[in-house]
Amino acid sequence: MTKDEIIQYATKVLNEEANSVSRLAGYLDEDFVSAVEEIEGCKGRVIVTGIGKSAIIGQKIVGTFNSTGTPAVFMHAADAVHGDLGIIQKDDVVICLSKSGNTPEIAILIPFLKENGNRLIAIVGAMDSLLAKEAHYVLNCTVEREASPNNLAPTSSAMAQLAMGDALASTLIKMRGFTSEDFAKVHPGGILGRRTRMKVSDLYKLNEIPAVNADANMQEVILEISGKRLGVTAVVDGNRVIGAITDGDLRRAIQKHKVIMSLKAKDIMTTRPKTIHADTLAVDALEIMKKHHITNIFVVDNDGVYVGVVHIHDIIKEGIY
């Protein structure tokens, strides 16, 4: 294949998978609503099972459920019929993923679930299959064809199952009012944890607190900016921020005035500078700085008292960007 043919074929694959996922919206019906309500009211856990590629997709769905407030456990269908059925308790809801819906493992699993009294949700690609007929709720993941050559390898069908699982999980997030604070509790580590937990108060305390009063002369301003090494100083009235002077403001003052040493801080300061509360998430502070094209933001407490400065580099070096 030529380079152009490779790109052309890969594009075809992506388009076919995207179309398969898009068609799922037309399959959503009362069974989807009932399945979501069943999971939302479940007193036990969600047991997700499948075999082959469906098992791999099932494991990802379990991860999404657990990370967004829905307790879930993965049980491989092949292991289930060799002892792992003990995982399933009477209050659990079972989600079974299968393209064909007719695998031998599923045929063995269904009678047990009926006897145990579990509600069964099928994510299935064949609506005339055993699984579709026996499940309490059927989520249709039929695809016209696989995106792979010769319509063999699970591609479009796997993407459809994954998307349907995401639709379940995301709808449950909405129903339960699962917040970013809730999300942070189960993601304490890594960059994701820092994005959802790190606050401005974790950062500003590492910096000095540059400040001058409105009548400070230029020598005092220059020494404060260079000495505190943040490229900025607050102009304060008591413990309140009334202005800001950056090293950029100093450069502009030099260009505008022949002699700047006779000027006061109030002559070149920017009035009403941006401030942020100490308990604001660092990621939100970053978005404010990006929006207003600033590299520093002054931190105030709940009473509006100036307590410090956060530089954009303080946030970026924590992997938050």
Residue pairs with C-beta under 8 A, 6 or more apart in sequence:
1 9
12 147
13 147
13 148
13 155
14 147
16 145
16 147
16 155
16 156
17 147
17 155
17 156
17 159
20 143
20 144
20 147
20 156
20 157
20 159
20 160
21 159
21 160
21 163
23 143
23 144
24 140
24 141
24 160
24 163
24 164
24 167
27 139
27 140
27 141
27 142
28 167
29 140
31 137
31 138
31 139
32 137
32 139
32 167
32 168
34 136
34 137
35 121
35 137
35 139
35 168
36 168
36 171
36 172
36 175
38 93
38 119
38 121
38 136
38 137
39 46
39 70
39 93
39 121
39 168
39 172
40 172
40 175
40 176
42 91
42 92
42 93
43 91
44 89
44 90
44 91
44 92
44 93
45 71
45 72
45 73
45 89
45 92
45 93
46 62
46 65
46 70
46 71
46 72
46 73
46 92
46 93
46 94
46 95
47 72
47 73
47 74
47 75
47 87
47 88
47 92
47 93
47 94
47 95
47 118
48 58
48 59
48 61
48 62
48 65
48 72
48 73
48 74
48 75
48 94
48 95
48 96
48 97
49 55
49 58
49 74
49 75
49 76
49 77
49 80
49 94
49 95
49 96
49 97
49 109
50 57
50 58
50 76
50 77
50 96
50 97
50 98
51 76
51 77
51 78
51 98
51 103
51 105
51 106
52 154
53 99
53 154
53 157
53 158
54 97
54 98
54 99
54 154
54 158
54 161
55 74
55 76
55 77
55 97
56 158
57 97
57 158
57 161
57 162
57 165
58 74
58 95
58 97
58 165
59 74
60 162
60 165
61 72
61 95
61 97
61 162
61 165
61 166
61 168
61 169
62 72
62 73
62 74
64 165
64 166
64 169
65 71
65 72
65 169
65 172
66 72
66 186
67 183
67 186
67 187
68 169
68 170
68 172
68 173
68 178
68 183
69 172
69 173
69 176
69 178
69 182
69 186
70 169
70 172
73 87
75 84
75 87
75 88
76 84
77 96
77 103
77 105
77 106
77 109
78 105
80 87
80 105
80 109
81 105
81 108
81 109
85 109
85 112
88 94
88 112
88 113
88 116
88 118
90 116
90 117
90 118
92 118
93 118
93 119
93 121
94 113
94 118
94 119
94 120
94 121
95 121
95 122
95 123
95 165
95 168
96 106
96 109
96 120
96 121
96 122
96 123
96 124
96 131
96 135
97 123
97 124
97 161
97 165
98 106
98 122
98 123
98 124
98 125
98 129
98 131
99 124
99 125
99 126
99 141
99 154
99 157
99 161
100 125
100 126
100 129
101 122
101 124
101 125
101 126
101 129
101 130
101 131
101 132
102 126
102 129
102 130
102 131
106 130
106 131
107 130
110 120
110 130
110 131
110 134
113 120
114 134
119 136
119 137
120 134
120 135
120 136
120 137
121 135
121 136
121 137
121 138
121 139
122 131
122 132
122 134
122 135
122 137
122 138
122 139
123 139
123 141
123 161
123 164
123 165
124 131
124 132
124 135
124 138
124 139
124 140
124 141
125 141
125 142
125 143
125 157
125 160
125 161
126 132
126 142
127 138
127 140
127 142
132 138
139 164
139 168
141 157
141 160
141 161
141 164
142 160
143 156
143 157
143 160
144 156
145 151
145 156
146 152
146 153
146 154
146 155
146 156
146 157
147 155
147 156
148 154
148 155
172 178
180 196
180 281
181 196
183 196
184 193
184 196
184 197
187 193
187 196
187 197
188 197
191 319
191 320
194 282
194 318
194 319
194 320
195 281
195 282
195 283
195 320
196 281
196 283
198 281
198 282
198 283
198 318
198 320
199 278
199 279
199 280
199 281
199 282
200 276
200 277
200 278
200 279
200 280
200 281
200 282
200 285
200 299
200 310
201 278
201 279
201 299
202 282
203 282
203 310
203 314
203 315
203 318
204 278
204 299
204 307
204 308
204 309
204 310
204 314
205 308
206 314
207 228
207 230
207 308
207 309
207 310
207 311
207 314
208 228
208 229
208 230
209 228
209 234
209 306
209 307
209 308
209 309
210 224
210 225
210 227
210 228
210 230
210 232
210 233
210 234
210 309
211 224
211 233
211 234
211 235
211 236
211 306
212 220
212 221
212 224
212 233
212 234
212 235
212 236
212 245
212 265
213 235
213 236
213 237
213 265
214 235
214 237
214 242
214 243
214 264
214 265
214 266
214 269
215 264
215 265
215 266
216 224
216 235
216 264
216 265
217 261
217 263
217 264
217 265
218 253
218 260
218 261
218 262
218 263
218 264
218 265
219 261
220 265
221 233
221 245
221 250
221 265
222 250
224 233
225 231
225 232
225 233
225 245
225 246
225 247
225 250
230 296
230 309
230 311
231 246
231 247
231 295
231 296
231 311
232 244
232 245
232 246
232 247
232 295
232 296
232 309
233 244
233 245
234 241
234 243
234 244
234 273
234 298
234 306
234 309
235 241
235 242
235 243
235 244
235 245
235 265
235 266
235 269
236 242
236 306
239 305
239 306
240 304
240 305
240 306
241 273
241 275
241 298
241 300
241 306
242 269
242 271
243 265
243 266
243 269
243 270
243 271
243 272
243 273
244 269
244 270
244 273
244 296
244 298
245 265
245 268
245 269
245 270
246 270
246 296
249 268
249 269
249 270
250 260
250 268
252 268
253 260
253 263
253 267
253 268
254 260
257 263
260 268
273 298
274 288
274 292
274 294
274 297
274 298
275 297
275 298
275 299
275 300
275 304
275 306
276 285
276 288
276 297
276 298
276 299
276 300
276 310
277 299
277 300
277 301
277 302
278 299
278 300
278 301
278 307
278 308
279 302
282 310
282 315
282 318
282 320
283 315
283 320
285 297
285 310
285 315
286 312
286 315
286 316
286 320
286 321
288 297
289 295
289 296
289 297
289 312
294 312
295 311
295 312
295 313
296 309
296 310
296 311
296 312
297 309
297 310
298 306
298 308
298 309
299 306
299 307
299 308
299 309
299 310
300 306
300 307
301 307
315 321
